[in-house]
């Protein structure tokens, strides 16, 4: 009689069912273009990039700088930020690997779950941008009134700046999903909070250069060391050359419960 279970064991025990394509976002839509996926479940040390294609970005583990492991997240654990001087940052070598966030003619999508204790200051969620120097860059943040800001810069000339979205705000004291897509070839940027109406901003200026930023990628702060996030961040994903559809965003939102990619 053949054994009932023929799946071989892998190091560490049973293989991940979600990674095998059962029960996660990957089972619905795949993970093509997924450059980075941080689940923030590490109990200590660096935060691993759990994308299958993690090698696409060298040194993409995040190093917590004051941010605290083990907070209760939307799914599993989250990283906690004190709003004063905490962040988590990637290594500053091979910065060109992050150019997909500001490449002429390129496209990307970014998704993050955030929990804010307050928005008394502007809270950066994701950044790869040094506003003190003329360079290309990207950052996603929330203004003090709870509206989402997305800046994409081309040598300090803002290609896209969305700072007063109208379809909802990111409130305090609860989890919210922020998603954004940018298509430079079509000059279109979208912003969405939770499963509210996706806002589309078109007729933007094209990126006219492909330059490597001198700023490392960071979570929870602007790269120059400001706009500190006060609260929690969980389930961050970055997609290169892939524009998530509204349906895919809604699946990741999953009625507010979130959906793991793996």
C-alpha positions in Angstrom: 0.0 0.0 0.0 1.3 3.4 -0.9 1.9 5.7 2.0 -0.9 8.2 2.7 1.5 11.1 2.8 4.2 11.1 0.1 5.4 14.7 0.5 9.0 14.6 1.6 10.0 16.3 4.8 12.0 19.5 4.5 14.4 20.9 7.0 12.4 22.4 9.8 9.5 20.0 9.5 6.5 20.2 7.2 6.7 22.5 4.2 4.7 25.7 4.3 1.3 25.0 2.9 0.8 28.7 1.9 4.2 28.7 0.1 3.1 25.6 -1.7 0.1 27.6 -3.1 -2.7 26.8 -0.6 -4.6 29.4 1.3 -2.6 32.6 0.5 -2.7 35.4 -2.0 -0.1 33.4 -4.0 -2.6 30.6 -4.6 -5.0 33.1 -6.2 -2.7 35.3 -8.2 0.9 34.1 -7.9 3.8 36.2 -6.8 5.3 37.4 -10.2 7.2 40.6 -9.6 7.3 40.3 -5.8 10.6 41.9 -5.0 10.2 41.9 -1.2 7.8 40.6 1.4 8.4 41.3 5.1 6.1 39.6 7.6 7.8 40.9 10.7 7.4 37.6 12.5 11.1 37.3 13.5 11.4 37.2 17.3 14.8 39.0 17.2 17.5 40.1 14.9 17.0 41.1 11.3 13.7 40.9 9.5 14.0 38.5 6.5 12.8 39.2 3.0 10.4 36.2 2.5 9.8 36.7 -1.2 10.8 33.6 -3.1 12.8 35.9 -5.3 14.5 37.6 -2.4 17.8 37.5 -4.2 16.4 40.1 -6.6 17.4 42.7 -4.0 20.7 42.1 -2.4 20.9 42.8 1.4 17.1 43.2 1.6 16.9 42.0 5.2 15.7 44.9 7.4 17.8 45.8 10.4 15.7 47.2 13.2 17.1 50.5 14.7 15.2 50.9 17.9 12.1 49.3 16.5 10.8 46.5 18.7 10.0 42.9 17.7 7.1 40.9 18.9 4.2 43.3 18.9 0.8 41.8 18.0 0.3 42.3 14.3 -2.5 42.1 11.9 -1.2 38.6 11.0 1.3 37.1 13.4 3.7 39.7 14.8 4.5 43.3 13.8 7.3 45.7 14.3 6.6 48.5 16.8 7.9 52.1 16.3 8.0 54.8 19.1 7.5 57.9 16.9 10.8 59.4 18.0 13.8 57.6 16.5 12.9 54.1 15.5 13.2 52.6 12.0 14.1 49.4 10.2 16.5 49.7 7.3 18.1 47.7 4.6 21.8 47.5 4.0 23.2 50.5 2.1 25.2 48.4 -0.4 23.8 47.6 -3.8 21.5 50.6 -3.7 20.8 50.2 -7.4 18.6 47.1 -6.6 16.0 49.6 -5.3 15.9 51.5 -8.6 12.6 49.8 -9.6 11.0 52.3 -7.2 12.0 55.3 -9.4 13.0 54.0 -12.8 12.1 55.9 -16.0 9.4 53.9 -17.8 9.0 51.5 -15.0 6.2 50.4 -12.7 5.8 49.1 -9.2 3.2 48.4 -6.4 3.6 48.8 -2.7 1.4 47.5 0.1 1.7 48.0 3.9 -0.5 47.5 6.9 -0.2 50.2 9.5 -1.5 50.9 13.0 -1.0 54.4 14.3 -1.1 55.5 17.9 -1.2 59.0 16.6 -0.4 61.1 13.5 0.7 64.3 15.4 3.6 64.5 13.0 3.9 63.2 9.4 4.6 59.4 9.7 6.7 57.8 7.1 5.8 54.2 6.2 8.2 53.3 3.4 11.1 55.4 2.0 14.0 55.2 -0.3 14.6 59.0 -0.7 17.0 61.6 0.6 15.2 64.9 0.4 18.4 66.8 1.2 20.1 65.9 -2.1 19.1 66.0 -5.8 18.3 62.4 -6.6 15.6 60.0 -7.6 13.5 58.5 -4.8 10.2 57.3 -3.4 8.4 57.5 -0.1 5.0 56.7 1.3 3.8 58.4 4.4 0.7 59.6 6.2 0.2 63.3 7.0 -1.0 64.6 10.4 -4.6 64.6 9.2 -4.5 61.0 8.2 -4.3 61.5 4.5 -1.8 59.5 2.4 1.3 61.1 0.8 3.2 59.5 -2.0 6.2 61.3 -3.4 8.2 60.1 -6.4 11.1 62.3 -7.2 13.4 62.8 -10.2 16.4 64.8 -9.1 14.2 66.6 -6.6 11.7 67.5 -9.2 8.5 65.8 -8.0 7.0 63.6 -10.6 4.2 62.6 -8.4 3.0 64.0 -5.1 -0.3 63.0 -3.6 -0.8 64.6 -0.2 -4.6 65.0 0.1 -6.3 61.9 -1.1 -10.1 62.2 -0.6 -11.4 58.6 -0.3 -10.9 58.1 3.4 -8.1 58.6 5.9 -5.8 56.4 7.9 -7.3 56.6 11.4 -5.6 55.9 14.7 -6.2 53.0 17.0 -6.8 50.3 14.3 -5.2 48.5 11.4 -5.4 50.0 7.9 -4.0 48.8 4.6 -2.3 51.4 2.3 -1.6 50.4 -1.3 -0.2 52.4 -4.1 0.8 51.7 -7.7 2.9 53.8 -10.1 3.2 53.4 -13.8 5.7 55.8 -15.2 5.1 54.8 -18.8 1.5 55.8 -18.5 2.1 58.7 -16.0 -0.4 57.2 -13.6 -0.3 56.8 -9.8 -3.0 55.2 -7.7 -3.6 55.3 -3.9 -6.0 53.3 -1.8 -6.8 53.0 1.9 -8.4 49.7 2.9 -11.0 48.8 0.4 -12.2 52.4 -0.2 -12.3 53.7 -3.7 -9.0 53.6 -5.5 -7.9 57.1 -6.4 -6.1 57.6 -9.7 -3.8 60.5 -10.5 -2.9 60.8 -14.1 -1.1 63.2 -16.5 2.0 63.2 -14.2 5.5 64.2 -15.3 7.6 61.3 -16.6 10.8 60.3 -14.9 13.4 61.4 -17.4 16.4 59.7 -15.8 17.4 56.4 -14.2 19.6 57.2 -11.3 20.5 55.3 -8.2 19.5 57.0 -5.0 22.2 57.4 -2.3 19.6 56.6 0.3 18.9 53.2 1.8 15.5 51.7 1.9 13.7 52.2 5.3 10.5 51.3 7.0 9.0 53.6 9.7 11.0 56.8 8.9 12.1 59.0 6.1 15.6 58.2 5.0 17.0 61.5 6.2 15.9 60.6 9.7 12.6 62.3 10.3 8.8 61.7 10.0 9.0 58.8 12.5 6.1 56.5 12.6 4.3 56.1 15.9 2.7 52.7 16.1 3.0 49.3 14.3 3.7 48.2 10.7 3.0 44.7 9.3 2.8 42.7 6.1 4.8 45.0 3.7 5.2 43.9 0.1 7.0 45.6 -2.9 6.3 44.5 -6.5 8.4 45.5 -9.4 7.0 45.7 -13.0 3.6 44.6 -11.6 0.6 46.9 -11.1 -1.7 45.2 -8.6 -5.3 45.3 -9.7 -8.2 46.6 -7.6 -9.3 43.0 -7.2 -5.9 41.9 -6.0 -5.8 44.8 -3.5 -9.3 43.8 -2.2 -8.0 40.2 -1.8 -5.0 41.4 0.2 -7.3 43.5 2.3 -9.6 40.5 2.9 -12.4 42.4 4.6 -9.9 43.9 7.1 -8.4 40.6 8.2 -5.5 40.7 5.7 -4.3 37.9 3.5 -0.8 36.4 3.6 1.0 36.1 0.4 2.6 33.0 1.7 
